[in-house]
Amino acid sequence: MNRLQACLFLRFLPRLGHISARRLWEFSKSPETIFKQSDHALSSIEGIGSSHIQILKQWKAHREAVYREEENIKKHGIQFLFLGDPAYPKTLAFCPDAPLVLFYKGSLPWHGLKLISIVGTRSGDVRGEKLCRELVSGLQALDPVIVSGFARGIDIIAHDQALRSGMTTVACLAHGLDHCYPSEHKKYTQKIEQNGAFISEFTVSEAFDRKHFLIRNRIIAGLSHATVVVQSKAQGGSMITANFAHQYQRELFAFPGNLDDPLFEGGHQLIRSQKAQLIRGAEDLIEAMGWQEESSPRSVQKKLFIELSSEEQAIFDRLKTVPKESLDNIALHTQNSVSKTATLLLKLEMKGCVKPLPGKFFEWI
């Protein structure tokens, strides 16, 4: 069994879930060895119970589907990354429910770049389009990666403006990479592959299902340092993406509109609940993220006295005493949850203070 096959077995097993699959991976060190573990060893994993163990025992029943999917991946020229690979997006890797394997077409040279997700309603208006295009073009000097969901409305406007502005853009899909949905957006596929990538956790053989769009939204939120809601009704996919961003402790922003305009009701709700910061355009986002000046090498001492919060200082106090430290130990010594520590380390990496190492280790630069 190779690593891709192991990940496909884990995906095709019913009722396993992303978090359980990741716990199994981390316990076993690699997905290939998960299926060799004894029941006793598996039962010692937090969150893994007898029902999970019974599900794992059924893996051989999915061999035909796994081998067929492996052939489909080769047939359609789909590339893939495993969680833990150097090229796997670090922002996404910090999420506890990150997919074990990420499929993509295009290129992923994202390390060190600022990733900004822009989302909104499929039924936007002229004002929404204007806000979206001005936001993207206003971010051009940062040379960011613009992330969205390739849907009608705000999503495709964000991708289109990124391409017009010479930026990298990433489209997160809710289906396999063997086809284009919606079909009228096919005209963008070549340009996006040349100037970014299409990514998905879904396989070619998985049936198209509208529920996948909601699952996909966590990838949009998890990939990025910041998420912007341009226009959204009180309920919808954009609000789900926003709540994922809030859950992952990422920065969240929303545009205000007329109080009686239902297309801004979702943004107003996020601002009112203090989940999102109000912005009027790119300058507000840049200021809120501390991106006024393009990052340039500065001494750690300057960062210590000017830029570090008390929580970030605690991480420094730990890392300055050891050559490298694991995420779990940093969380233990700073008395924060692992998820909170991961978010702080991500911010420190953005500031150029921390360098991630293989195996979820970190060192102070």
Helices and strands as residue ranges (DSSP letters): H 3-12, H 18-28, G 31-36, H 39-43, H 50-56, G 59-62, H 63-75, E 79-82, H 90-93, E 101-106, E 115-119, H 126-138, G 140-142, E 145-148, H 154-164, E 168-172, G 183-188, H 189-194, E 196-200, H 211-223, E 226-229, H 237-247, E 251-254, G 262-264, H 265-272, E 277-278, H 282-289, H 300-306, H 310-319, E 325-326, H 327-334, H 338-350, E 354-357, E 361-364
